[in-house]
Amino acid sequence: MQNRLTSFINFFIKSGSASGILLMLAAVLAILSANSFLEPYYQLLLSTPVEIRVGNLEIAKPLLLWVNDGLMAVFFFLIGLELKREVLEGALSDIKQIVLPGVGAVGGMLVPAMIYIYFNHNDPVAIQGWAIPAATDIAFALGVLSLLGSRVPVSLKIFLTSLAIIDDIGAIVIIAMFYTSNISVSALLVVAICLPVLYIFNKQGVYSKSPYLLIGLVMWIATLKSGVHATLAGVVLAMFIPLQTHNSSATSPLKSLEKDLHSTVIFFILPLFAFSNAGINLSGLSVDSLLHSIPLGIALGLFAGKQIGIFIPCYLLLKLKWAELPEGMSIHGLYGCSALCGIGFTMSLFIGSLAFEETGVNLLIDERLGILVGSILSGVTGYLILKFSLKKINHSGVE
């Protein structure tokens, strides 16, 4: 019995759909906790004060913000590592391969944002959430895609991954430019000092990971105190981690860190973030709640905006012969992929917390409701489109 349980756990962890399933379970558990006798304990857990003090340096936040500001910095660090590797030697290293997903990613951010703005342009508070539907949850989208098994062509997975990575770049830029407050010049000076130190490490061939992580920790604390969102420190740190070493037989520091962090992020940090942020209290919920401009703008932005913004520009590029569809990928596959990108979930929840946490207005139920509805509709629609459009392939690889 124990061996079978161990085998099942190992199979589940190696399964491509495991990350999406865990995120879904974490979100369901959060909603159940927020709508049962566990609700006071759920809120108590999230509001538990956690404090670290060293001399005059103090970091005191509720547990929820330690997850959002601290653990999510590790998530963005992993995104940065993956981005650097893909740009230097992966799918994003060839300009011809990034034209189609690049245009799709830009359209997939602009159109959802425009839909949200259309519904909320008259509300100075609500308008701050314009970037929420622009995000794509790559872990969730790939998890849904993996449910289709071997019939999914590799080219479709590469296209979705490339598009989501470029989408993540856009999200990082948006966070840096639009979701900062109360800038501290002295804290930014500390960040500015850290950057040349990291650069020297990289240029002098320092391949040990510890010095980078130590300076990264200092930079994260300084970024946290600066008013710029602390998760950006993770992305910046990743840019200085060496991909190659002088000794070709030595392990790449970047690839080593990426491998070490992947399971932790996928199986712990992202599910914990989902559990901490998806707990919507559904008491008193009505049709009017969904039709409020904030959730309606988010839901339509994710569901309709992503499909329109990704598929139509890509389709026009193909018709004009300015780009080519990857081998093994069909127009129907492109459309199904466009729908899957409407799964905003983790990234949308994160941007939503940034958009409204400083306003003093409790809009979280509106924001999260739209994210859940839009993401669920997008996931189901994308799955069904791909399920009926992809040809079944037998074990020999013959259609």
N, C-alpha and C positions, 0 to 999 in steps of 0.2 A: 504493500500500500504506500509506504513511504517513498519507495523507488519510483512508483508511478506518479506520485505527487511531485517529486523532484524533476522527473522528466517533463511533466506538464509545465512546470514553472520555467524550466530552461527553454522549452518550445515557445512559450508565450513571450518571454523576454526577447528571443531571437525573431519573433514574428514582426513583420513590418507594420502590422495594425495595432501592436501593443500600445504605442504611445497615444494614439487616438482613442483607444478604448479606455485607457487610464484617465485621460483628460475628461472623457464623457462621464465616467464613474465618479470622478472628483466633483464635477459640476452637479451631478444628480445628488450626491451626498450632501453638498453644500445647501442645495435647495430644500432637501428633506430636513436638514438640521434647522434651517431658518423658518420652517413651517410646521414645527412639532414642539413637543415639550423640551426639546434640546435647544431651542432658540436662545434662551438666556445664557446657557453655557457656551453656545457658539459665539455670541457677541462678547461674552466675558473673555473667551480665549483670544479673539482677535484684538481686543482692547488691552490685553495684559501688558503692562509697562515693562520694557526691557531696557536696561541702562548699562552703559560702559563708561567708566571714568578713569582717566589717567592724568593726575594732577588737575590742571585747569581745563583739560580737554574732556568734553562730555558729549556723548551721543545717547540721547534718551528718546525713544520712540515706542509707540505701541507695537505689538507683534505684527500686525498687519503691514505697517510701514517698513519693518525690518525685512519682511518678505518682498514687498514691492520695490524698496530702494536697495536692499542688500542682496538677496538671493537672485533677483532679476538682473543685477549687474553681472553675475556669473553667467546667466543666460545670454546677455548681450556680449559678454566676452567670448563665449562659444560661437555666436553669430559672427563676430569679428574674425575669429580664427578661420571659420569656414569660408568667409568672404575672401580673406587674403589668399587662402589656398586655391580657391576657384579662379581668382583673377590671375594668379601667377602660373598655374599649371592645370587648371580644370576647365569646366564648361564655359567660364567667362574669359578665358585667355584668348579665344578666337573671336575677333570682332564680328565675323559672319554668323557665328552661333548666338550672338547676344542681340542682334537687331530685332528679331521677332519677339522674344520674351521681354526685351527692353522697352519696345513700343507698347507691348501689352501691359507691362507693369505701370508705365506712366499713365496710360489711359485708364487702367484699373484703379489708380489713385485719384485722378482728376474727376472722373464722372461721379463716383460715389460721393466725393466731397461736394460737388456741385449740387447733387440731389439733396444732400443734407442742408446745405446753405439755402436752397430754394424754400425749404419748409421752416427754416429758423432764422432767416435774415433779419427779422424784426425784433428778435429777442437778444439783447446784448449779453445775457448770461448763457443761453442755449447755444449761441453761435460759437462759443469756445470749443464745442465738441465736434467741429467740422471735420477733423482728421480721423475720428473714430471709425467710420466705415471704410476708410482708405486702406486699412491694414488687412493682411492675410496671415492666417495661422498655418505655417508650413507643416508643423508636426501633425495637426489635425487633418489637413488636406491630404498629406501623404498617407496617413492612417486610413482614411476612407478609400483612397486609390488602391491601397494594398489589399483591401477586401475583395477586389476583383481578380486577384491571383495572377497566374502566368499569362493571361490574355492581354495584360497591359504591356504595350511595347516599351522598351527601355527609353526610346526617344521621347515618349510622353512624360515619363518620370523626370527626365533631364530637363525638359521644357518647363514643367511645373516647378521644379527645384530652382532653376535659373530665374524664373519670373518672381518667385517668392523671395529669393535673395536680393534681387534688385528692389523689390517692394520693401524689404527690410532696410536697405540703404536709404530709401525715401523716408521711412518711418524715423530712422535715426536723425536725419536732417531736420525733419519736422519737430522732433522733440527738442533738438538743440536750438532751433530758431524761434519756436513759438511757445514752448512750455518751460520757460525759465522765469524766475522771480527773485526779487530782493538780492541782487548781485552783490557779492562781497569781493572787493578788489584784492584784499589781502589773501583770501583763500585761493583766488585765481592765480595769484603770484606763485603760490606753492605748486599749483598744477603746472604753471609755466616752467618752473625749475625742474620738475620731474621729467618733462619731455626731453630736454637735451641729455639728461642722464640716461634715459632709455635709449636714445639715439646712439650715444657713445657705447653702451653695452652692445648694441646690435652691430655697429661698425667695427668694434674691437674684437668681435668673435666670441662674445660671452654666450656660451650655449647652455649653461646651467639655468634651470628655470627659477630657482629660488630668488636671485637678485631682481629679476623682472617682477615676480609676484610681490616681493617686499615693497618695491617702489610703486607697484600698482595699488597696493593697500593704502599707502600714503596718499596717492593721487585720488583714490576713491573717497577717502575721508575729506580731503580738501575740496573735491567736487561736491560732496554732500553739503559741506558748509558754505559753498560759493553761491548757491541758488540755481546753478545749472544742474539738471537732474543727474544723480549719481550713476545711473546705469551707463551713461556715456563714457565714463572712465573705463569700463570694461571693453568697449569698442576701441578706444584709443590705445589701450594697453596691447590689445591683440595685434595692432599694426606693427608693433616693434618686436614681436616674438619671431625669431629666425625660422625660416622654412627649411633652409639647407644648412649643412655644416661643411667645414673644409674636408672632413673625413667622410667619404661617401658611404662608408659602412656604419657610421654613427647614426643613431636615431634622431630624426628631425624633432627639435623641441616643440615646434608648432603642432605637428601631427601627433606627437606624444600627448600633449595637453588636450588636443581635440578628442583623442581616444579616451583619455582618462575622465574627461568631463561629460562626455556624451551621455552615458548611462545615468549619471547623477542628475543631469538637467532633465532628461526625458522622463525618468522614472521617479524623480523626487521633487525637483524644483518646480517644474511646470504643473504637475498635479496639485502640489501644495498651493501654488499661486491660484489655480482654478478653484480650489476648495475655499481659499480665503476671500475671493472676490466675486464668486458666482452665487452667493447666498441671498437670493431675492425672496422677500416676504410677499407671498401672493395673496394675503388677506385683503379683501376689498378690491381685488383686481377685477377690471371690467374691460369691455371692448374699448371704452373711452381711454383707458390707460394705454393701450397699444396705439390708438389713433392720435395720441398726443404728439406734437410736432417732433419731439426729440426721439422717442423710440420709432416713430414712423419714418423719420428721415434716415435713421441708422439702418432699420430693417430693409427699406427699399434701396438704400445706398449699397448695402452688402449684396442683396439678392439680385436686384435689377442692374444697379450701377456697375458692379463687377462684370457681369455678362456683357453689357453694352460696351463698357470702357475697354475691355480686353479683346473681345471677339471682333468687333467691327473694325477697329484700326488694323488688327492683324489680318483680317480678311481682305481689307483694301490693299495692304502691302502685298499680299499674295496675288491678288488680281492684277495689280500694277507690275508684278514680277520684280519688285524691289527686294523681295525676300523669298525664301523657299521653305516649304513645310518640311520639317525633319523626316528622314526616311522612316517609314513604318507608322507615321502619324497621319490621321485623316482630319478632314474639316470637322466631322462629328466629334472626333477626339479633342480637337481644339476648343469646340464649344463646351463640351463636358468639362474640360479643364478650366475654362473661364468661369463656369458655374461653381466649381469646387473652390476657386479662389475667393468666393464670397463667404467662406468660413473665416470670420475675423477672430472670433473667440479670444484667445490669450492676448494677442497684440491689441485687439480692440478694447478689451477690458483694461489693459495697461494704459493705453492712451486716454481712455475714459476717466481713469483715476487721476491722471495728470490734469485733464481738462477741467474737472470740477472740484478737485480737492481744495483749491484756494478760494473758491467763490463764496463759501459759507452757506451755500444753498444746497439742500439735500435733493440732488437729482439722480442719485445712484440707481434707484429702482427703475426710473425711466431709461436710463442709459443701458443698464444690463438687460432689461427686457427686450429692447430692440436688438441688441447684440445676439442674444440667444435665439430669438425668432428668425432673424436674418441668417444666422449661421446654420441653424437646423434646416431651413428651407433650401439654402444653397447646397448643403451637404447631401440632402436627399435627392435634389434635382440633378446635381452633378453625377451622383452615383447611378441613378436610373438612366441618364443619357448615355453614360459610358457602358453600362451593363448591356443595353440593347444595341449599341453601335459597334462595340468591339467584337471581332470574330473570335470564336472559341478556338484555341490552339491545343492540339493533342500533345501528348508527352514527347513525341518525336520531333515536335516543332513544326509540323506540317499543318496548314490551315484546313 
